[in-house]
Amino acid sequence: MQKLSSLINKIKSNMDNPSTLDSIVVETEKIYKKSNSLTVRNTSKQLIALAVDSKNIRYTSKPIIVNFESLDKDIQRKYSYKFDKFKDTGFIEVKRASQNKIKGYLVIKENKIMLRLVTSYSGNEWLFFDKAIFLIDGKNYQYDTPSPRRDISSGARVEETSDLGVNENMLTLMNAIANSNSNSKIEYRLTGDKYSDAKLTENEKECIALVLDLYNKMTN
């Protein structure tokens, strides 16, 4: 655990160093594979997720060119904007995306905007998913989801939720969803120890297009 603690501190001091973050992931994976301790293995998974997220954030983090408040009111009404004064951070989500299983949202901090993607599952059994695979217009898109948060909801249903900064693969996927044929049925699989297949709803497709549109309006 002492080694993992030192790696956590190393992540925090190397948020702007992708190669170091990659090396931390490799080192932590070795610790995970060698250990029989459940605590060490769970902590390792969380550390890997933190390193991956820290690296991903750099990819879509951009300076804000146009403030949300200065956009046309008709545009603003499509989104909910919340500001956490204790974290000095703003959060923007498409209003009708709150219950979506696959959704993007924006984080605003220090006059920069970051794009994030939520991937979630609920069901009767744990998947322990660590990858999402999408089929869009005959093409395969996928991204890793290391160490999703896991909870048990009412009715004894289980929930697994990944919330990550958007990297190159995820942005490519989101653009493919936004630009997909209006008649396309987008299928996806969340896979790990087990897997679950689902179809993206029209609302999920439209909300992803809307969050990308806002991201582009505020950064271009």
Secondary structure, 3 states (H helix, E strand, C coil): CHHHHHHHHHHHCCCCCHHHHHHHHHHHHHHHHHCCCHHHHHHHHHHHHHHHHHHHHHHHCEECCCCHHHCCHHHHCCEEEEEECCCCEEEEEEHHHCCCCEEEEEEEECCEEEEEEEEEEEECCCCCCCEEEEEECCEEEEEECCCCEEEECHHHCEEEEEEEECCHHHHHHHHHHHCCCCCCCCEEEEECCCEEEEECCHHHHHHHHHHHHHHHHHHC
